[in-house]
Amino acid sequence: MSRNFMRGIGEFFGTIESAMAVSAAVRDRRRAKAADLKRLGIDPEQFYASQRY
């Protein structure tokens, strides 16, 4: 398998991991990590401004 393919698989699972982490943070009413939000293409400042903790 090529490196690009393996990198793509790793990025895919990283995105899924970030989505699950953000989802769990919202469910548990805690602040999601900025790195997870950025990986999902979400601006952390906008996200934090829209949440009520």
Beta strands, then each sheet from edge to edge (+ up, - down):
end
